Amino acid sequence: MTFKLLFKNLVRGPLTEVAPVADEAALAELAAQVNRVARARLGRTLSIREIDAGSCNGCELEIHALNNIVYDLERFGLRFVASPRHADVLLVTGPVTANMREALERTHRATPDPKWVVAVGDCARNGGVFAGSAACVGGVSAVLAVDLHIPGCPPSPTALLQGLLALVESVSA
Ligand code: SF4
């Protein structure tokens, strides 16, 4: 029985899905465009602080992908920063949990003006699959004024970049 199982596992293909192929050229163009517009409108590159207000971490995986060796966002001057005091954009994921509400508000207060709040993912819009839970206060707009919502569960890195581009394009120079 053990040998049969071992043989079966050796000959069959992987059970996981094949990873989608990233369109390198399109992504590079998109990221470079975000950087160009940010420099023109803000006079500097864009600094982003990510806040997990209670997500399942699916959205974080896609956001972290922006920094991996495939997307490597920093080569275009877009940076994730450790402190809200250095951020232009707060990228907020998840429904806002009761436990994270105050931390989110304090992070927002610590971010210098001008600042923009981007709600990432379906949960950040209205609580998503967690809507109605006693542990959640709702989407990000239940706590902060949201400038842009990027839909998806979770949104892809390309969708995240498109959202950031739409955000910087909306800023008047
Ligand atoms: S939108 Fe989807 S991936 Fe993102 S936190 Fe909600 S359930 Fe998770």
py3Dmol code that shows the C-alpha trace and the ligand (Angstrom):
import py3Dmol

protein = """\
ATOM      1  CA  MET A   1       0.000   0.000   0.000  1.00  0.00           C
ATOM      2  CA  THR A   2       2.797   2.399   0.970  1.00  0.00           C
ATOM      3  CA  PHE A   3       4.730   1.608  -2.258  1.00  0.00           C
ATOM      4  CA  LYS A   4       1.586   2.046  -4.316  1.00  0.00           C
ATOM      5  CA  LEU A   5       0.990   5.464  -2.773  1.00  0.00           C
ATOM      6  CA  LEU A   6       4.644   6.432  -3.186  1.00  0.00           C
ATOM      7  CA  PHE A   7       4.586   5.414  -6.864  1.00  0.00           C
ATOM      8  CA  LYS A   8       1.338   7.322  -7.442  1.00  0.00           C
ATOM      9  CA  ASN A   9       2.822  10.471  -5.923  1.00  0.00           C
ATOM     10  CA  LEU A  10       5.985  10.116  -8.000  1.00  0.00           C
ATOM     11  CA  VAL A  11       4.262   9.765 -11.358  1.00  0.00           C
ATOM     12  CA  ARG A  12       1.368  12.187 -11.097  1.00  0.00           C
ATOM     13  CA  GLY A  13       1.805  15.898 -11.725  1.00  0.00           C
ATOM     14  CA  PRO A  14       1.641  18.587  -9.049  1.00  0.00           C
ATOM     15  CA  LEU A  15      -1.806  19.261  -7.591  1.00  0.00           C
ATOM     16  CA  THR A  16      -1.207  22.991  -7.381  1.00  0.00           C
ATOM     17  CA  GLU A  17      -2.273  25.374 -10.131  1.00  0.00           C
ATOM     18  CA  VAL A  18       0.330  26.684 -12.506  1.00  0.00           C
ATOM     19  CA  ALA A  19       1.361  30.215 -11.550  1.00  0.00           C
ATOM     20  CA  PRO A  20       0.112  32.889 -13.967  1.00  0.00           C
ATOM     21  CA  VAL A  21       2.766  34.344 -16.244  1.00  0.00           C
ATOM     22  CA  ALA A  22       3.413  37.992 -15.474  1.00  0.00           C
ATOM     23  CA  ASP A  23       3.456  40.299 -18.489  1.00  0.00           C
ATOM     24  CA  GLU A  24       6.833  41.827 -17.649  1.00  0.00           C
ATOM     25  CA  ALA A  25       6.775  44.575 -20.259  1.00  0.00           C
ATOM     26  CA  ALA A  26       3.250  45.748 -19.392  1.00  0.00           C
ATOM     27  CA  LEU A  27       3.999  45.734 -15.658  1.00  0.00           C
ATOM     28  CA  ALA A  28       7.264  47.593 -16.101  1.00  0.00           C
ATOM     29  CA  GLU A  29       5.490  50.230 -18.210  1.00  0.00           C
ATOM     30  CA  LEU A  30       2.698  50.560 -15.655  1.00  0.00           C
ATOM     31  CA  ALA A  31       5.052  50.905 -12.672  1.00  0.00           C
ATOM     32  CA  ALA A  32       7.243  53.389 -14.545  1.00  0.00           C
ATOM     33  CA  GLN A  33       4.128  55.393 -15.398  1.00  0.00           C
ATOM     34  CA  VAL A  34       3.044  55.499 -11.731  1.00  0.00           C
ATOM     35  CA  ASN A  35       6.514  56.782 -10.850  1.00  0.00           C
ATOM     36  CA  ARG A  36       6.527  59.404 -13.654  1.00  0.00           C
ATOM     37  CA  VAL A  37       3.107  60.750 -12.710  1.00  0.00           C
ATOM     38  CA  ALA A  38       3.953  60.748  -8.977  1.00  0.00           C
ATOM     39  CA  ARG A  39       7.118  62.768  -9.650  1.00  0.00           C
ATOM     40  CA  ALA A  40       5.211  65.219 -11.853  1.00  0.00           C
ATOM     41  CA  ARG A  41       2.230  65.655  -9.510  1.00  0.00           C
ATOM     42  CA  LEU A  42       3.867  65.248  -6.081  1.00  0.00           C
ATOM     43  CA  GLY A  43       7.425  66.245  -6.945  1.00  0.00           C
ATOM     44  CA  ARG A  44       8.752  62.979  -5.510  1.00  0.00           C
ATOM     45  CA  THR A  45       8.408  59.231  -5.670  1.00  0.00           C
ATOM     46  CA  LEU A  46       5.482  57.536  -3.961  1.00  0.00           C
ATOM     47  CA  SER A  47       5.929  56.111  -0.451  1.00  0.00           C
ATOM     48  CA  ILE A  48       3.403  53.537   0.653  1.00  0.00           C
ATOM     49  CA  ARG A  49       2.524  52.254   4.114  1.00  0.00           C
ATOM     50  CA  GLU A  50       0.577  49.011   4.138  1.00  0.00           C
ATOM     51  CA  ILE A  51      -1.895  48.402   6.961  1.00  0.00           C
ATOM     52  CA  ASP A  52      -3.606  45.093   7.568  1.00  0.00           C
ATOM     53  CA  ALA A  53      -6.776  46.113   9.399  1.00  0.00           C
ATOM     54  CA  GLY A  54      -7.998  42.533   9.721  1.00  0.00           C
ATOM     55  CA  SER A  55      -7.601  40.763   6.388  1.00  0.00           C
ATOM     56  CA  CYS A  56      -7.225  37.021   5.749  1.00  0.00           C
ATOM     57  CA  ASN A  57      -3.739  37.876   4.377  1.00  0.00           C
ATOM     58  CA  GLY A  58      -4.729  37.049   0.799  1.00  0.00           C
ATOM     59  CA  CYS A  59      -4.508  40.735  -0.126  1.00  0.00           C
ATOM     60  CA  GLU A  60      -1.133  40.984   1.644  1.00  0.00           C
ATOM     61  CA  LEU A  61       0.279  38.171  -0.490  1.00  0.00           C
ATOM     62  CA  GLU A  62      -0.516  40.152  -3.641  1.00  0.00           C
ATOM     63  CA  ILE A  63       0.830  43.382  -2.159  1.00  0.00           C
ATOM     64  CA  HIS A  64       4.023  41.612  -1.079  1.00  0.00           C
ATOM     65  CA  ALA A  65       4.344  40.270  -4.621  1.00  0.00           C
ATOM     66  CA  LEU A  66       4.934  43.851  -5.770  1.00  0.00           C
ATOM     67  CA  ASN A  67       8.255  43.677  -3.927  1.00  0.00           C
ATOM     68  CA  ASN A  68       9.328  40.229  -5.070  1.00  0.00           C
ATOM     69  CA  ILE A  69      11.884  39.533  -7.768  1.00  0.00           C
ATOM     70  CA  VAL A  70       9.235  39.369 -10.511  1.00  0.00           C
ATOM     71  CA  TYR A  71       7.642  42.782  -9.958  1.00  0.00           C
ATOM     72  CA  ASP A  72      10.410  44.484  -7.944  1.00  0.00           C
ATOM     73  CA  LEU A  73       8.533  47.754  -7.553  1.00  0.00           C
ATOM     74  CA  GLU A  74      11.440  49.590  -5.947  1.00  0.00           C
ATOM     75  CA  ARG A  75      13.332  49.684  -9.239  1.00  0.00           C
ATOM     76  CA  PHE A  76      10.712  52.228 -10.356  1.00  0.00           C
ATOM     77  CA  GLY A  77      11.100  54.330  -7.227  1.00  0.00           C
ATOM     78  CA  LEU A  78       7.889  53.174  -5.517  1.00  0.00           C
ATOM     79  CA  ARG A  79       8.694  52.322  -1.934  1.00  0.00           C
ATOM     80  CA  PHE A  80       6.977  50.570   0.942  1.00  0.00           C
ATOM     81  CA  VAL A  81       7.933  52.374   4.133  1.00  0.00           C
ATOM     82  CA  ALA A  82       7.955  51.129   7.713  1.00  0.00           C
ATOM     83  CA  SER A  83       6.546  54.275   9.303  1.00  0.00           C
ATOM     84  CA  PRO A  84       3.381  56.193   8.442  1.00  0.00           C
ATOM     85  CA  ARG A  85       5.401  59.377   9.083  1.00  0.00           C
ATOM     86  CA  HIS A  86       7.238  58.688   5.820  1.00  0.00           C
ATOM     87  CA  ALA A  87       4.176  57.707   3.786  1.00  0.00           C
ATOM     88  CA  ASP A  88       2.084  59.435   1.115  1.00  0.00           C
ATOM     89  CA  VAL A  89      -0.373  56.579   0.711  1.00  0.00           C
ATOM     90  CA  LEU A  90      -1.970  54.264   3.247  1.00  0.00           C
ATOM     91  CA  LEU A  91      -2.811  50.975   1.566  1.00  0.00           C
ATOM     92  CA  VAL A  92      -5.407  49.370   3.834  1.00  0.00           C
ATOM     93  CA  THR A  93      -6.592  45.762   3.530  1.00  0.00           C
ATOM     94  CA  GLY A  94      -9.306  43.722   5.132  1.00  0.00           C
ATOM     95  CA  PRO A  95     -12.458  44.565   6.950  1.00  0.00           C
ATOM     96  CA  VAL A  96     -11.579  46.828   9.867  1.00  0.00           C
ATOM     97  CA  THR A  97     -11.742  44.743  13.003  1.00  0.00           C
ATOM     98  CA  ALA A  98     -12.775  46.268  16.306  1.00  0.00           C
ATOM     99  CA  ASN A  99      -9.291  45.514  17.607  1.00  0.00           C
ATOM    100  CA  MET A 100      -7.561  47.310  14.730  1.00  0.00           C
ATOM    101  CA  ARG A 101      -9.808  50.369  14.564  1.00  0.00           C
ATOM    102  CA  GLU A 102      -7.789  52.529  16.928  1.00  0.00           C
ATOM    103  CA  ALA A 103      -4.464  51.451  15.392  1.00  0.00           C
ATOM    104  CA  LEU A 104      -5.795  52.425  11.956  1.00  0.00           C
ATOM    105  CA  GLU A 105      -6.966  55.824  13.202  1.00  0.00           C
ATOM    106  CA  ARG A 106      -3.657  56.483  14.949  1.00  0.00           C
ATOM    107  CA  THR A 107      -1.684  55.449  11.873  1.00  0.00           C
ATOM    108  CA  HIS A 108      -3.777  57.842   9.790  1.00  0.00           C
ATOM    109  CA  ARG A 109      -3.174  60.689  12.246  1.00  0.00           C
ATOM    110  CA  ALA A 110       0.573  59.973  12.158  1.00  0.00           C
ATOM    111  CA  THR A 111       0.720  60.286   8.358  1.00  0.00           C
ATOM    112  CA  PRO A 112       1.641  63.790   7.180  1.00  0.00           C
ATOM    113  CA  ASP A 113      -0.595  65.729   4.767  1.00  0.00           C
ATOM    114  CA  PRO A 114      -1.195  65.439   1.910  1.00  0.00           C
ATOM    115  CA  LYS A 115      -2.101  61.778   2.314  1.00  0.00           C
ATOM    116  CA  TRP A 116      -4.318  59.359   0.513  1.00  0.00           C
ATOM    117  CA  VAL A 117      -6.163  56.288   1.748  1.00  0.00           C
ATOM    118  CA  VAL A 118      -6.532  53.362  -0.631  1.00  0.00           C
ATOM    119  CA  ALA A 119      -8.829  50.504   0.386  1.00  0.00           C
ATOM    120  CA  VAL A 120      -7.548  47.258  -1.119  1.00  0.00           C
ATOM    121  CA  GLY A 121      -9.800  44.268  -1.767  1.00  0.00           C
ATOM    122  CA  ASP A 122     -13.490  43.518  -1.425  1.00  0.00           C
ATOM    123  CA  CYS A 123     -13.318  43.268   2.369  1.00  0.00           C
ATOM    124  CA  ALA A 124     -11.875  46.778   2.584  1.00  0.00           C
ATOM    125  CA  ARG A 125     -14.892  48.107   0.666  1.00  0.00           C
ATOM    126  CA  ASN A 126     -17.705  46.820   2.866  1.00  0.00           C
ATOM    127  CA  GLY A 127     -16.404  43.997   5.037  1.00  0.00           C
ATOM    128  CA  GLY A 128     -16.691  41.444   2.199  1.00  0.00           C
ATOM    129  CA  VAL A 129     -17.091  37.904   3.455  1.00  0.00           C
ATOM    130  CA  PHE A 130     -16.660  39.173   7.013  1.00  0.00           C
ATOM    131  CA  ALA A 131     -19.482  41.727   6.801  1.00  0.00           C
ATOM    132  CA  GLY A 132     -21.840  41.479   9.740  1.00  0.00           C
ATOM    133  CA  SER A 133     -19.285  39.860  12.019  1.00  0.00           C
ATOM    134  CA  ALA A 134     -19.367  41.178  15.580  1.00  0.00           C
ATOM    135  CA  ALA A 135     -15.571  41.419  15.395  1.00  0.00           C
ATOM    136  CA  CYS A 136     -15.648  43.904  12.475  1.00  0.00           C
ATOM    137  CA  VAL A 137     -16.741  47.506  12.252  1.00  0.00           C
ATOM    138  CA  GLY A 138     -17.086  47.333   8.437  1.00  0.00           C
ATOM    139  CA  GLY A 139     -15.052  48.499   5.464  1.00  0.00           C
ATOM    140  CA  VAL A 140     -12.292  51.097   5.663  1.00  0.00           C
ATOM    141  CA  SER A 141     -14.747  53.916   4.904  1.00  0.00           C
ATOM    142  CA  ALA A 142     -16.476  53.158   8.219  1.00  0.00           C
ATOM    143  CA  VAL A 143     -13.366  54.577   9.911  1.00  0.00           C
ATOM    144  CA  LEU A 144     -11.507  56.816   7.415  1.00  0.00           C
ATOM    145  CA  ALA A 145     -12.306  58.826   4.310  1.00  0.00           C
ATOM    146  CA  VAL A 146     -11.258  56.597   1.406  1.00  0.00           C
ATOM    147  CA  ASP A 147      -9.782  58.173  -1.746  1.00  0.00           C
ATOM    148  CA  LEU A 148      -9.730  55.041  -3.880  1.00  0.00           C
ATOM    149  CA  HIS A 149     -10.952  51.484  -3.714  1.00  0.00           C
ATOM    150  CA  ILE A 150      -9.167  48.695  -5.602  1.00  0.00           C
ATOM    151  CA  PRO A 151     -11.626  45.801  -5.983  1.00  0.00           C
ATOM    152  CA  GLY A 152     -10.806  42.098  -6.060  1.00  0.00           C
ATOM    153  CA  CYS A 153     -10.492  39.134  -3.754  1.00  0.00           C
ATOM    154  CA  PRO A 154      -7.609  39.620  -3.786  1.00  0.00           C
ATOM    155  CA  PRO A 155      -6.679  42.223  -6.428  1.00  0.00           C
ATOM    156  CA  SER A 156      -3.728  41.185  -8.617  1.00  0.00           C
ATOM    157  CA  PRO A 157      -0.429  43.116  -8.561  1.00  0.00           C
ATOM    158  CA  THR A 158      -1.396  44.591 -11.949  1.00  0.00           C
ATOM    159  CA  ALA A 159      -4.727  45.801 -10.524  1.00  0.00           C
ATOM    160  CA  LEU A 160      -2.854  47.312  -7.576  1.00  0.00           C
ATOM    161  CA  LEU A 161      -0.545  49.218  -9.904  1.00  0.00           C
ATOM    162  CA  GLN A 162      -3.483  50.378 -12.033  1.00  0.00           C
ATOM    163  CA  GLY A 163      -5.151  51.646  -8.860  1.00  0.00           C
ATOM    164  CA  LEU A 164      -2.031  53.524  -7.745  1.00  0.00           C
ATOM    165  CA  LEU A 165      -1.748  55.048 -11.205  1.00  0.00           C
ATOM    166  CA  ALA A 166      -5.376  56.193 -11.085  1.00  0.00           C
ATOM    167  CA  LEU A 167      -4.683  57.706  -7.669  1.00  0.00           C
ATOM    168  CA  VAL A 168      -1.605  59.725  -8.647  1.00  0.00           C
ATOM    169  CA  GLU A 169      -3.314  60.824 -11.868  1.00  0.00           C
ATOM    170  CA  SER A 170      -6.164  62.247  -9.806  1.00  0.00           C
ATOM    171  CA  VAL A 171      -3.770  64.494  -7.862  1.00  0.00           C
ATOM    172  CA  SER A 172      -3.505  67.992  -9.311  1.00  0.00           C
ATOM    173  CA  ALA A 173       0.056  69.118 -10.004  1.00  0.00           C
TER     174      ALA A 173
END
"""
ligand_1 = """\
8
SF4
S -10.654 40.646 -0.172
Fe -10.374 38.400 -0.245
S -8.149 38.113 -0.093
Fe -8.582 40.224 0.600
S -8.827 40.077 2.836
Fe -10.880 39.829 1.933
S -11.166 37.599 1.717
Fe -8.972 37.982 2.014
"""
view = py3Dmol.view(width=600, height=400)
view.addModel(protein, "pdb")
view.setStyle({"model": 0}, {"cartoon": {"style": "trace"}})
view.addModel(ligand_1, "xyz")
view.setStyle({"model": 1}, {"stick": {}})
view.zoomTo()
view.show()
